Amino acid sequence: MSQSFEVAEESLGREIFGPLGGIVELGAVTEAGADNPLRNVSVTDFVDRHQKELNETIIEIQRIGNFDSKTMAIVGELGWNQSHEITAPSLLLWSGGIEEFSPQLERASSVQRMLRAGSDLQMTRLLHALVGAAVARNQIAAASCPMIARILKNAATLLGIDRDDAAQFTFRMWRTAFLPGILMPSTHVSATARKVYREFAHELEDILS
């Protein structure tokens, strides 16, 4: 395997595992309750309770990206599935800066707002990364899209939101916010790549609608 291919594969993995880590943190806080002090939120307990969804998700991510063990080890490197403190600034990061950074960032209303915005943003980024990895690894839409849909639904479970509604809503956000940047001729994406992305979009719409 060439060095350039290894770098490309690792990059694809990080693009997926980043938002998935955000979903784990957001889900842990959501499950604990926005009124619960962040210092009391246990990521370890949350991961233990949701091991089934996480295991299924990791397995299907590996299949979608055809990732090797080195790429899959990024999960442990990032450490979001291990014991660590969740802070208000990290929620602010996951939510795209929806709140103003201030000493009031941990108040319940701010935490709740960051949880809602962060869930939308990280779900959409996860979908974009999954499709991007599948396209880059020359996967077939008909085979990959059911797995992508299941990952979205498991992510919704982690976030404590309706599985089917959240997956459909995430697809609609991705189709509006991310897909035009690939499909429009002005983006200079190759015609071949645009064709494949359209195939994934059509297949996901059929599955999730």
Rosetta constraint file for C-alpha pairs under 8 A:
AtomPair CA 1 CA 5 HARMONIC 6.61 0.50
AtomPair CA 1 CA 6 HARMONIC 6.98 0.50
AtomPair CA 2 CA 6 HARMONIC 6.45 0.50
AtomPair CA 3 CA 7 HARMONIC 6.31 0.50
AtomPair CA 4 CA 8 HARMONIC 6.25 0.50
AtomPair CA 5 CA 9 HARMONIC 6.16 0.50
AtomPair CA 6 CA 10 HARMONIC 6.17 0.50
AtomPair CA 7 CA 11 HARMONIC 6.12 0.50
AtomPair CA 8 CA 12 HARMONIC 6.32 0.50
AtomPair CA 9 CA 13 HARMONIC 6.31 0.50
AtomPair CA 9 CA 67 HARMONIC 7.09 0.50
AtomPair CA 9 CA 71 HARMONIC 6.99 0.50
AtomPair CA 10 CA 14 HARMONIC 6.21 0.50
AtomPair CA 10 CA 71 HARMONIC 5.40 0.50
AtomPair CA 11 CA 15 HARMONIC 6.24 0.50
AtomPair CA 12 CA 16 HARMONIC 6.61 0.50
AtomPair CA 12 CA 65 HARMONIC 7.80 0.50
AtomPair CA 12 CA 129 HARMONIC 7.19 0.50
AtomPair CA 12 CA 132 HARMONIC 7.69 0.50
AtomPair CA 12 CA 133 HARMONIC 5.68 0.50
AtomPair CA 13 CA 17 HARMONIC 6.08 0.50
AtomPair CA 13 CA 65 HARMONIC 7.71 0.50
AtomPair CA 13 CA 67 HARMONIC 7.69 0.50
AtomPair CA 13 CA 71 HARMONIC 6.14 0.50
AtomPair CA 13 CA 72 HARMONIC 7.31 0.50
AtomPair CA 13 CA 74 HARMONIC 7.45 0.50
AtomPair CA 13 CA 133 HARMONIC 7.82 0.50
AtomPair CA 14 CA 18 HARMONIC 5.72 0.50
AtomPair CA 14 CA 74 HARMONIC 7.09 0.50
AtomPair CA 15 CA 19 HARMONIC 7.27 0.50
AtomPair CA 15 CA 126 HARMONIC 7.71 0.50
AtomPair CA 15 CA 129 HARMONIC 5.58 0.50
AtomPair CA 16 CA 20 HARMONIC 6.43 0.50
AtomPair CA 16 CA 125 HARMONIC 7.98 0.50
AtomPair CA 16 CA 126 HARMONIC 5.70 0.50
AtomPair CA 16 CA 129 HARMONIC 5.22 0.50
AtomPair CA 16 CA 130 HARMONIC 6.29 0.50
AtomPair CA 17 CA 21 HARMONIC 6.03 0.50
AtomPair CA 17 CA 74 HARMONIC 7.66 0.50
AtomPair CA 17 CA 75 HARMONIC 6.49 0.50
AtomPair CA 18 CA 22 HARMONIC 6.55 0.50
AtomPair CA 19 CA 23 HARMONIC 6.20 0.50
AtomPair CA 19 CA 122 HARMONIC 5.04 0.50
AtomPair CA 19 CA 123 HARMONIC 7.18 0.50
AtomPair CA 19 CA 125 HARMONIC 6.31 0.50
AtomPair CA 19 CA 126 HARMONIC 5.51 0.50
AtomPair CA 20 CA 24 HARMONIC 6.37 0.50
AtomPair CA 20 CA 122 HARMONIC 7.29 0.50
AtomPair CA 20 CA 126 HARMONIC 6.59 0.50
AtomPair CA 20 CA 155 HARMONIC 7.75 0.50
AtomPair CA 21 CA 25 HARMONIC 6.40 0.50
AtomPair CA 21 CA 80 HARMONIC 5.34 0.50
AtomPair CA 21 CA 81 HARMONIC 7.40 0.50
AtomPair CA 22 CA 26 HARMONIC 6.04 0.50
AtomPair CA 22 CA 94 HARMONIC 6.00 0.50
AtomPair CA 22 CA 118 HARMONIC 7.89 0.50
AtomPair CA 22 CA 122 HARMONIC 6.52 0.50
AtomPair CA 23 CA 27 HARMONIC 5.76 0.50
AtomPair CA 23 CA 118 HARMONIC 7.99 0.50
AtomPair CA 23 CA 119 HARMONIC 6.65 0.50
AtomPair CA 23 CA 122 HARMONIC 6.42 0.50
AtomPair CA 23 CA 123 HARMONIC 7.39 0.50
AtomPair CA 23 CA 155 HARMONIC 6.88 0.50
AtomPair CA 23 CA 158 HARMONIC 7.09 0.50
AtomPair CA 23 CA 159 HARMONIC 6.64 0.50
AtomPair CA 24 CA 28 HARMONIC 6.07 0.50
AtomPair CA 24 CA 43 HARMONIC 7.79 0.50
AtomPair CA 24 CA 47 HARMONIC 7.77 0.50
AtomPair CA 24 CA 80 HARMONIC 7.25 0.50
AtomPair CA 24 CA 81 HARMONIC 7.55 0.50
AtomPair CA 24 CA 158 HARMONIC 6.68 0.50
AtomPair CA 24 CA 159 HARMONIC 7.59 0.50
AtomPair CA 25 CA 29 HARMONIC 6.42 0.50
AtomPair CA 25 CA 43 HARMONIC 7.02 0.50
AtomPair CA 25 CA 80 HARMONIC 7.48 0.50
AtomPair CA 25 CA 86 HARMONIC 6.87 0.50
AtomPair CA 25 CA 91 HARMONIC 7.92 0.50
AtomPair CA 26 CA 30 HARMONIC 6.08 0.50
AtomPair CA 26 CA 91 HARMONIC 7.13 0.50
AtomPair CA 26 CA 115 HARMONIC 5.96 0.50
AtomPair CA 26 CA 118 HARMONIC 7.17 0.50
AtomPair CA 26 CA 119 HARMONIC 6.93 0.50
AtomPair CA 26 CA 159 HARMONIC 6.64 0.50
AtomPair CA 27 CA 31 HARMONIC 6.01 0.50
AtomPair CA 27 CA 158 HARMONIC 5.25 0.50
AtomPair CA 27 CA 159 HARMONIC 4.19 0.50
AtomPair CA 27 CA 160 HARMONIC 6.73 0.50
AtomPair CA 28 CA 32 HARMONIC 6.21 0.50
AtomPair CA 28 CA 41 HARMONIC 6.72 0.50
AtomPair CA 28 CA 42 HARMONIC 7.13 0.50
AtomPair CA 28 CA 43 HARMONIC 6.05 0.50
AtomPair CA 28 CA 46 HARMONIC 5.67 0.50
AtomPair CA 28 CA 158 HARMONIC 7.83 0.50
AtomPair CA 28 CA 159 HARMONIC 7.75 0.50
AtomPair CA 29 CA 33 HARMONIC 6.06 0.50
AtomPair CA 29 CA 34 HARMONIC 6.61 0.50
AtomPair CA 29 CA 38 HARMONIC 7.13 0.50
AtomPair CA 29 CA 41 HARMONIC 6.26 0.50
AtomPair CA 29 CA 115 HARMONIC 7.94 0.50
AtomPair CA 30 CA 34 HARMONIC 6.27 0.50
AtomPair CA 30 CA 115 HARMONIC 6.98 0.50
AtomPair CA 30 CA 159 HARMONIC 6.69 0.50
AtomPair CA 30 CA 160 HARMONIC 7.05 0.50
AtomPair CA 31 CA 159 HARMONIC 7.68 0.50
AtomPair CA 31 CA 160 HARMONIC 6.92 0.50
AtomPair CA 32 CA 36 HARMONIC 6.33 0.50
AtomPair CA 32 CA 41 HARMONIC 6.31 0.50
AtomPair CA 34 CA 108 HARMONIC 5.31 0.50
AtomPair CA 34 CA 109 HARMONIC 7.74 0.50
AtomPair CA 34 CA 111 HARMONIC 5.92 0.50
AtomPair CA 34 CA 112 HARMONIC 5.72 0.50
AtomPair CA 35 CA 107 HARMONIC 7.73 0.50
AtomPair CA 35 CA 108 HARMONIC 5.14 0.50
AtomPair CA 36 CA 40 HARMONIC 6.91 0.50
AtomPair CA 36 CA 41 HARMONIC 7.61 0.50
AtomPair CA 37 CA 41 HARMONIC 7.23 0.50
AtomPair CA 37 CA 106 HARMONIC 7.83 0.50
AtomPair CA 38 CA 85 HARMONIC 7.94 0.50
AtomPair CA 38 CA 86 HARMONIC 6.25 0.50
AtomPair CA 38 CA 87 HARMONIC 6.42 0.50
AtomPair CA 38 CA 88 HARMONIC 7.52 0.50
AtomPair CA 38 CA 106 HARMONIC 7.82 0.50
AtomPair CA 39 CA 85 HARMONIC 6.71 0.50
AtomPair CA 39 CA 86 HARMONIC 7.03 0.50
AtomPair CA 39 CA 87 HARMONIC 7.66 0.50
AtomPair CA 41 CA 85 HARMONIC 7.75 0.50
AtomPair CA 41 CA 86 HARMONIC 7.25 0.50
AtomPair CA 42 CA 46 HARMONIC 6.37 0.50
AtomPair CA 42 CA 83 HARMONIC 7.20 0.50
AtomPair CA 42 CA 84 HARMONIC 7.84 0.50
AtomPair CA 42 CA 85 HARMONIC 7.79 0.50
AtomPair CA 43 CA 47 HARMONIC 6.07 0.50
AtomPair CA 43 CA 81 HARMONIC 7.07 0.50
AtomPair CA 43 CA 82 HARMONIC 6.84 0.50
AtomPair CA 43 CA 83 HARMONIC 5.68 0.50
AtomPair CA 43 CA 84 HARMONIC 6.66 0.50
AtomPair CA 43 CA 85 HARMONIC 7.78 0.50
AtomPair CA 44 CA 48 HARMONIC 6.14 0.50
AtomPair CA 44 CA 81 HARMONIC 7.06 0.50
AtomPair CA 44 CA 82 HARMONIC 5.95 0.50
AtomPair CA 44 CA 83 HARMONIC 5.16 0.50
AtomPair CA 45 CA 49 HARMONIC 6.22 0.50
AtomPair CA 46 CA 50 HARMONIC 6.27 0.50
AtomPair CA 47 CA 51 HARMONIC 5.68 0.50
AtomPair CA 47 CA 54 HARMONIC 7.70 0.50
AtomPair CA 47 CA 81 HARMONIC 6.47 0.50
AtomPair CA 50 CA 54 HARMONIC 6.31 0.50
AtomPair CA 50 CA 158 HARMONIC 7.12 0.50
AtomPair CA 51 CA 55 HARMONIC 5.85 0.50
AtomPair CA 52 CA 56 HARMONIC 6.22 0.50
AtomPair CA 53 CA 57 HARMONIC 6.08 0.50
AtomPair CA 53 CA 154 HARMONIC 5.55 0.50
AtomPair CA 53 CA 155 HARMONIC 7.79 0.50
AtomPair CA 53 CA 157 HARMONIC 7.86 0.50
AtomPair CA 53 CA 158 HARMONIC 7.68 0.50
AtomPair CA 54 CA 58 HARMONIC 6.11 0.50
AtomPair CA 54 CA 154 HARMONIC 7.63 0.50
AtomPair CA 55 CA 59 HARMONIC 6.22 0.50
AtomPair CA 56 CA 60 HARMONIC 6.26 0.50
AtomPair CA 56 CA 151 HARMONIC 7.89 0.50
AtomPair CA 57 CA 61 HARMONIC 6.08 0.50
AtomPair CA 57 CA 150 HARMONIC 7.84 0.50
AtomPair CA 57 CA 151 HARMONIC 5.43 0.50
AtomPair CA 57 CA 154 HARMONIC 7.03 0.50
AtomPair CA 58 CA 62 HARMONIC 6.28 0.50
AtomPair CA 59 CA 63 HARMONIC 6.47 0.50
AtomPair CA 60 CA 64 HARMONIC 6.08 0.50
AtomPair CA 60 CA 147 HARMONIC 6.18 0.50
AtomPair CA 60 CA 148 HARMONIC 7.86 0.50
AtomPair CA 60 CA 151 HARMONIC 7.39 0.50
AtomPair CA 61 CA 65 HARMONIC 6.14 0.50
AtomPair CA 61 CA 130 HARMONIC 7.61 0.50
AtomPair CA 61 CA 151 HARMONIC 7.98 0.50
AtomPair CA 62 CA 66 HARMONIC 5.40 0.50
AtomPair CA 62 CA 67 HARMONIC 5.05 0.50
AtomPair CA 62 CA 68 HARMONIC 7.59 0.50
AtomPair CA 62 CA 72 HARMONIC 7.17 0.50
AtomPair CA 63 CA 67 HARMONIC 7.00 0.50
AtomPair CA 64 CA 130 HARMONIC 7.45 0.50
AtomPair CA 64 CA 133 HARMONIC 7.16 0.50
AtomPair CA 64 CA 134 HARMONIC 5.60 0.50
AtomPair CA 64 CA 139 HARMONIC 7.18 0.50
AtomPair CA 64 CA 144 HARMONIC 6.05 0.50
AtomPair CA 64 CA 147 HARMONIC 7.51 0.50
AtomPair CA 64 CA 148 HARMONIC 7.94 0.50
AtomPair CA 65 CA 130 HARMONIC 7.89 0.50
AtomPair CA 65 CA 133 HARMONIC 5.51 0.50
AtomPair CA 65 CA 134 HARMONIC 5.69 0.50
AtomPair CA 65 CA 137 HARMONIC 6.14 0.50
AtomPair CA 66 CA 137 HARMONIC 7.19 0.50
AtomPair CA 67 CA 71 HARMONIC 5.92 0.50
AtomPair CA 67 CA 72 HARMONIC 6.61 0.50
AtomPair CA 68 CA 72 HARMONIC 6.42 0.50
AtomPair CA 69 CA 73 HARMONIC 6.05 0.50
AtomPair CA 70 CA 74 HARMONIC 7.17 0.50
AtomPair CA 73 CA 77 HARMONIC 6.47 0.50
AtomPair CA 74 CA 78 HARMONIC 6.05 0.50
AtomPair CA 75 CA 79 HARMONIC 6.32 0.50
AtomPair CA 75 CA 80 HARMONIC 7.36 0.50
AtomPair CA 75 CA 81 HARMONIC 7.51 0.50
AtomPair CA 76 CA 80 HARMONIC 7.60 0.50
AtomPair CA 76 CA 81 HARMONIC 7.28 0.50
AtomPair CA 76 CA 82 HARMONIC 7.87 0.50
AtomPair CA 79 CA 83 HARMONIC 7.92 0.50
AtomPair CA 80 CA 84 HARMONIC 7.43 0.50
AtomPair CA 86 CA 90 HARMONIC 6.70 0.50
AtomPair CA 86 CA 91 HARMONIC 7.72 0.50
AtomPair CA 87 CA 91 HARMONIC 6.57 0.50
AtomPair CA 88 CA 92 HARMONIC 6.19 0.50
AtomPair CA 88 CA 105 HARMONIC 6.19 0.50
AtomPair CA 88 CA 106 HARMONIC 5.82 0.50
AtomPair CA 88 CA 111 HARMONIC 7.46 0.50
AtomPair CA 89 CA 93 HARMONIC 6.21 0.50
AtomPair CA 89 CA 101 HARMONIC 7.62 0.50
AtomPair CA 89 CA 105 HARMONIC 7.89 0.50
AtomPair CA 90 CA 94 HARMONIC 6.29 0.50
AtomPair CA 91 CA 95 HARMONIC 6.09 0.50
AtomPair CA 91 CA 111 HARMONIC 7.64 0.50
AtomPair CA 91 CA 114 HARMONIC 6.19 0.50
AtomPair CA 91 CA 115 HARMONIC 7.22 0.50
AtomPair CA 91 CA 118 HARMONIC 7.32 0.50
AtomPair CA 92 CA 96 HARMONIC 6.32 0.50
AtomPair CA 92 CA 97 HARMONIC 5.18 0.50
AtomPair CA 92 CA 98 HARMONIC 6.80 0.50
AtomPair CA 92 CA 99 HARMONIC 6.78 0.50
AtomPair CA 92 CA 101 HARMONIC 7.82 0.50
AtomPair CA 92 CA 114 HARMONIC 6.25 0.50
AtomPair CA 93 CA 97 HARMONIC 5.96 0.50
AtomPair CA 94 CA 114 HARMONIC 7.79 0.50
AtomPair CA 94 CA 118 HARMONIC 5.13 0.50
AtomPair CA 94 CA 121 HARMONIC 7.54 0.50
AtomPair CA 94 CA 122 HARMONIC 6.95 0.50
AtomPair CA 95 CA 114 HARMONIC 5.26 0.50
AtomPair CA 95 CA 115 HARMONIC 6.98 0.50
AtomPair CA 95 CA 116 HARMONIC 7.88 0.50
AtomPair CA 95 CA 117 HARMONIC 5.14 0.50
AtomPair CA 95 CA 118 HARMONIC 3.64 0.50
AtomPair CA 95 CA 119 HARMONIC 7.41 0.50
AtomPair CA 95 CA 121 HARMONIC 6.57 0.50
AtomPair CA 95 CA 122 HARMONIC 7.86 0.50
AtomPair CA 96 CA 117 HARMONIC 7.64 0.50
AtomPair CA 96 CA 118 HARMONIC 6.93 0.50
AtomPair CA 96 CA 121 HARMONIC 7.47 0.50
AtomPair CA 98 CA 113 HARMONIC 7.54 0.50
AtomPair CA 98 CA 114 HARMONIC 6.40 0.50
AtomPair CA 98 CA 117 HARMONIC 7.00 0.50
AtomPair CA 99 CA 105 HARMONIC 7.46 0.50
AtomPair CA 99 CA 110 HARMONIC 6.77 0.50
AtomPair CA 99 CA 113 HARMONIC 7.77 0.50
AtomPair CA 99 CA 114 HARMONIC 7.07 0.50
AtomPair CA 100 CA 105 HARMONIC 7.52 0.50
AtomPair CA 101 CA 105 HARMONIC 6.38 0.50
AtomPair CA 104 CA 110 HARMONIC 7.76 0.50
AtomPair CA 105 CA 110 HARMONIC 5.84 0.50
AtomPair CA 105 CA 111 HARMONIC 7.00 0.50
AtomPair CA 106 CA 110 HARMONIC 6.43 0.50
AtomPair CA 106 CA 111 HARMONIC 5.96 0.50
AtomPair CA 107 CA 111 HARMONIC 6.24 0.50
AtomPair CA 108 CA 112 HARMONIC 6.02 0.50
AtomPair CA 109 CA 113 HARMONIC 6.22 0.50
AtomPair CA 110 CA 114 HARMONIC 6.19 0.50
AtomPair CA 111 CA 115 HARMONIC 6.11 0.50
AtomPair CA 112 CA 116 HARMONIC 6.32 0.50
AtomPair CA 113 CA 117 HARMONIC 6.20 0.50
AtomPair CA 114 CA 118 HARMONIC 5.59 0.50
AtomPair CA 115 CA 119 HARMONIC 5.93 0.50
AtomPair CA 116 CA 120 HARMONIC 6.53 0.50
AtomPair CA 117 CA 121 HARMONIC 6.18 0.50
AtomPair CA 118 CA 122 HARMONIC 5.86 0.50
AtomPair CA 119 CA 123 HARMONIC 5.93 0.50
AtomPair CA 119 CA 159 HARMONIC 7.01 0.50
AtomPair CA 120 CA 124 HARMONIC 6.25 0.50
AtomPair CA 120 CA 170 HARMONIC 7.07 0.50
AtomPair CA 121 CA 125 HARMONIC 6.16 0.50
AtomPair CA 122 CA 126 HARMONIC 5.91 0.50
AtomPair CA 123 CA 127 HARMONIC 6.31 0.50
AtomPair CA 123 CA 152 HARMONIC 7.18 0.50
AtomPair CA 123 CA 155 HARMONIC 7.38 0.50
AtomPair CA 123 CA 170 HARMONIC 6.32 0.50
AtomPair CA 124 CA 128 HARMONIC 6.23 0.50
AtomPair CA 124 CA 170 HARMONIC 5.50 0.50
AtomPair CA 124 CA 171 HARMONIC 7.33 0.50
AtomPair CA 124 CA 173 HARMONIC 6.64 0.50
AtomPair CA 124 CA 174 HARMONIC 5.63 0.50
AtomPair CA 125 CA 129 HARMONIC 6.11 0.50
AtomPair CA 125 CA 174 HARMONIC 7.92 0.50
AtomPair CA 126 CA 130 HARMONIC 6.11 0.50
AtomPair CA 127 CA 131 HARMONIC 6.20 0.50
AtomPair CA 127 CA 148 HARMONIC 7.39 0.50
AtomPair CA 127 CA 152 HARMONIC 7.28 0.50
AtomPair CA 127 CA 170 HARMONIC 7.61 0.50
AtomPair CA 127 CA 171 HARMONIC 7.52 0.50
AtomPair CA 127 CA 174 HARMONIC 7.26 0.50
AtomPair CA 128 CA 132 HARMONIC 6.02 0.50
AtomPair CA 128 CA 174 HARMONIC 6.81 0.50
AtomPair CA 128 CA 178 HARMONIC 7.25 0.50
AtomPair CA 129 CA 133 HARMONIC 6.04 0.50
AtomPair CA 130 CA 134 HARMONIC 6.22 0.50
AtomPair CA 130 CA 148 HARMONIC 6.83 0.50
AtomPair CA 131 CA 135 HARMONIC 6.11 0.50
AtomPair CA 131 CA 148 HARMONIC 7.79 0.50
AtomPair CA 131 CA 197 HARMONIC 7.80 0.50
AtomPair CA 131 CA 200 HARMONIC 7.29 0.50
AtomPair CA 132 CA 136 HARMONIC 6.04 0.50
AtomPair CA 133 CA 137 HARMONIC 6.02 0.50
AtomPair CA 134 CA 138 HARMONIC 6.22 0.50
AtomPair CA 134 CA 139 HARMONIC 5.11 0.50
AtomPair CA 134 CA 140 HARMONIC 7.70 0.50
AtomPair CA 134 CA 141 HARMONIC 7.98 0.50
AtomPair CA 134 CA 144 HARMONIC 7.04 0.50
AtomPair CA 135 CA 139 HARMONIC 5.92 0.50
AtomPair CA 135 CA 140 HARMONIC 7.98 0.50
AtomPair CA 135 CA 193 HARMONIC 7.82 0.50
AtomPair CA 135 CA 196 HARMONIC 6.93 0.50
AtomPair CA 135 CA 197 HARMONIC 7.22 0.50
AtomPair CA 139 CA 143 HARMONIC 7.52 0.50
AtomPair CA 139 CA 144 HARMONIC 6.67 0.50
AtomPair CA 140 CA 144 HARMONIC 6.11 0.50
AtomPair CA 141 CA 145 HARMONIC 5.55 0.50
AtomPair CA 141 CA 196 HARMONIC 7.95 0.50
AtomPair CA 141 CA 199 HARMONIC 6.37 0.50
AtomPair CA 141 CA 200 HARMONIC 5.13 0.50
AtomPair CA 141 CA 203 HARMONIC 6.62 0.50
AtomPair CA 142 CA 146 HARMONIC 7.36 0.50
AtomPair CA 142 CA 200 HARMONIC 7.87 0.50
AtomPair CA 142 CA 203 HARMONIC 6.62 0.50
AtomPair CA 143 CA 147 HARMONIC 7.55 0.50
AtomPair CA 144 CA 148 HARMONIC 6.26 0.50
AtomPair CA 145 CA 149 HARMONIC 6.06 0.50
AtomPair CA 145 CA 200 HARMONIC 6.88 0.50
AtomPair CA 145 CA 203 HARMONIC 6.58 0.50
AtomPair CA 145 CA 204 HARMONIC 5.88 0.50
AtomPair CA 145 CA 207 HARMONIC 7.84 0.50
AtomPair CA 146 CA 150 HARMONIC 6.29 0.50
AtomPair CA 146 CA 204 HARMONIC 7.77 0.50
AtomPair CA 146 CA 207 HARMONIC 7.19 0.50
AtomPair CA 147 CA 151 HARMONIC 6.23 0.50
AtomPair CA 148 CA 152 HARMONIC 6.31 0.50
AtomPair CA 149 CA 153 HARMONIC 6.29 0.50
AtomPair CA 149 CA 167 HARMONIC 6.88 0.50
AtomPair CA 149 CA 204 HARMONIC 7.34 0.50
AtomPair CA 149 CA 207 HARMONIC 7.56 0.50
AtomPair CA 149 CA 208 HARMONIC 7.27 0.50
AtomPair CA 150 CA 154 HARMONIC 6.13 0.50
AtomPair CA 151 CA 155 HARMONIC 6.08 0.50
AtomPair CA 152 CA 156 HARMONIC 6.19 0.50
AtomPair CA 152 CA 163 HARMONIC 7.68 0.50
AtomPair CA 152 CA 166 HARMONIC 7.79 0.50
AtomPair CA 152 CA 167 HARMONIC 5.49 0.50
AtomPair CA 153 CA 157 HARMONIC 6.37 0.50
AtomPair CA 153 CA 163 HARMONIC 4.61 0.50
AtomPair CA 153 CA 164 HARMONIC 6.47 0.50
AtomPair CA 153 CA 166 HARMONIC 7.21 0.50
AtomPair CA 153 CA 167 HARMONIC 5.76 0.50
AtomPair CA 154 CA 158 HARMONIC 6.40 0.50
AtomPair CA 154 CA 163 HARMONIC 7.08 0.50
AtomPair CA 155 CA 159 HARMONIC 6.36 0.50
AtomPair CA 156 CA 160 HARMONIC 6.17 0.50
AtomPair CA 156 CA 161 HARMONIC 5.32 0.50
AtomPair CA 156 CA 162 HARMONIC 6.41 0.50
AtomPair CA 156 CA 163 HARMONIC 5.17 0.50
AtomPair CA 156 CA 166 HARMONIC 6.17 0.50
AtomPair CA 156 CA 167 HARMONIC 7.25 0.50
AtomPair CA 157 CA 161 HARMONIC 5.96 0.50
AtomPair CA 157 CA 162 HARMONIC 7.00 0.50
AtomPair CA 157 CA 163 HARMONIC 6.07 0.50
AtomPair CA 161 CA 166 HARMONIC 6.74 0.50
AtomPair CA 162 CA 166 HARMONIC 5.75 0.50
AtomPair CA 163 CA 167 HARMONIC 6.15 0.50
AtomPair CA 164 CA 168 HARMONIC 6.26 0.50
AtomPair CA 164 CA 208 HARMONIC 7.55 0.50
AtomPair CA 165 CA 169 HARMONIC 6.01 0.50
AtomPair CA 166 CA 170 HARMONIC 5.92 0.50
AtomPair CA 167 CA 171 HARMONIC 6.26 0.50
AtomPair CA 167 CA 208 HARMONIC 6.90 0.50
AtomPair CA 168 CA 172 HARMONIC 6.39 0.50
AtomPair CA 168 CA 208 HARMONIC 5.38 0.50
AtomPair CA 168 CA 209 HARMONIC 6.50 0.50
AtomPair CA 169 CA 173 HARMONIC 6.26 0.50
AtomPair CA 170 CA 174 HARMONIC 6.12 0.50
AtomPair CA 171 CA 175 HARMONIC 6.00 0.50
AtomPair CA 171 CA 204 HARMONIC 7.55 0.50
AtomPair CA 171 CA 205 HARMONIC 7.51 0.50
AtomPair CA 171 CA 208 HARMONIC 7.87 0.50
AtomPair CA 172 CA 176 HARMONIC 6.22 0.50
AtomPair CA 173 CA 177 HARMONIC 5.83 0.50
AtomPair CA 173 CA 178 HARMONIC 7.82 0.50
AtomPair CA 174 CA 178 HARMONIC 5.12 0.50
AtomPair CA 174 CA 179 HARMONIC 6.29 0.50
AtomPair CA 175 CA 179 HARMONIC 4.95 0.50
AtomPair CA 175 CA 180 HARMONIC 7.21 0.50
AtomPair CA 175 CA 201 HARMONIC 7.47 0.50
AtomPair CA 176 CA 180 HARMONIC 6.73 0.50
AtomPair CA 177 CA 181 HARMONIC 7.81 0.50
AtomPair CA 178 CA 182 HARMONIC 7.26 0.50
AtomPair CA 179 CA 183 HARMONIC 6.20 0.50
AtomPair CA 180 CA 184 HARMONIC 5.65 0.50
AtomPair CA 181 CA 187 HARMONIC 6.23 0.50
AtomPair CA 182 CA 187 HARMONIC 6.11 0.50
AtomPair CA 182 CA 189 HARMONIC 6.26 0.50
AtomPair CA 182 CA 194 HARMONIC 6.62 0.50
AtomPair CA 182 CA 197 HARMONIC 7.96 0.50
AtomPair CA 183 CA 187 HARMONIC 7.25 0.50
AtomPair CA 183 CA 189 HARMONIC 7.34 0.50
AtomPair CA 183 CA 194 HARMONIC 5.35 0.50
AtomPair CA 183 CA 197 HARMONIC 7.69 0.50
AtomPair CA 183 CA 198 HARMONIC 7.75 0.50
AtomPair CA 185 CA 189 HARMONIC 7.14 0.50
AtomPair CA 189 CA 193 HARMONIC 6.57 0.50
AtomPair CA 189 CA 194 HARMONIC 6.64 0.50
AtomPair CA 190 CA 194 HARMONIC 6.29 0.50
AtomPair CA 191 CA 195 HARMONIC 6.16 0.50
AtomPair CA 192 CA 196 HARMONIC 6.46 0.50
AtomPair CA 193 CA 197 HARMONIC 6.22 0.50
AtomPair CA 194 CA 198 HARMONIC 6.15 0.50
AtomPair CA 195 CA 199 HARMONIC 6.35 0.50
AtomPair CA 196 CA 200 HARMONIC 6.42 0.50
AtomPair CA 197 CA 201 HARMONIC 6.14 0.50
AtomPair CA 198 CA 202 HARMONIC 6.04 0.50
AtomPair CA 199 CA 203 HARMONIC 6.08 0.50
AtomPair CA 200 CA 204 HARMONIC 6.01 0.50
AtomPair CA 201 CA 205 HARMONIC 6.09 0.50
AtomPair CA 202 CA 206 HARMONIC 6.29 0.50
AtomPair CA 203 CA 207 HARMONIC 6.31 0.50
AtomPair CA 204 CA 208 HARMONIC 5.92 0.50
AtomPair CA 205 CA 209 HARMONIC 5.56 0.50
